[in-house]
Amino acid sequence: MLRIFEEPARAALVLVDLQNDFLHPAGAYARGGAACADIAALPARLRPLVEAVRRRGGWIVSTHFTLVPGRGGEPLISPHLRALRPFLRKGDFAPGSFGHGLVEELGPADLSVDKVAYSAFYMSRLEWVLRKAGIERLAFAGIVTNGGVAATVRDAHVRDFPSAVISDGCAAFRRDIHDATILSLSSAVGVITCADLLADLR
């Protein structure tokens, strides 16, 4: 098993898009009726892991899906997302807003990076801050498994970051899609569980 936190100061737990607008009862997705039990369960499951990483001196990095405000504050939304989530509106996932922030149970992050597409590496400062902080190994958790998690994990792989995806630390809107994605990612990166990583941190 790949030991991500063998040198904690050079490793990070990356929390992909665990934001209030996705997860909080007052967030955009709850308002739009797009809640999911598997996704809602993640903060409580990940909290002991986040606390263990902090105690060992590892890094907590959060990525934040962002709807960039355009003219009049109206969000710039890609056509596929507008079709998929027609309930998204002005103020949702806006930089600095409550909905844009990391859920309280898991915060604060040591480093936070805004993202505008599935991959947190796409047109962002993520790689720059990881290199500057001396972070070399990454463990990934978050949502959704087949979207932001998978895209970011694959981009970490092509950038030669030794990485692992936490299978029970991620979720998707369908369990079968989650399982298929984890299986697919296993050809490129390590697959571990929250228990595996907690044992490693001990």
Secondary structure, DSSP 8 states (H G I E B T S, - for coil): ---TTSSGGGEEEEEES-BHHHHSTTSHHHHTT---HHHHTHHHHHHHHHHHHHHHT-EEEEEEE---B-GGG-B---HHHHHH-TT--TTTT-TTSTTTSB-GGG---SEEEEESSSSTTTTSSHHHHHHHHT--EEEEEEE-IIIIIHHHHHHHHHTT--EEEEEEEEE-SSHHHHHHHHHHHTTTSEEE-HHHHHHHH-
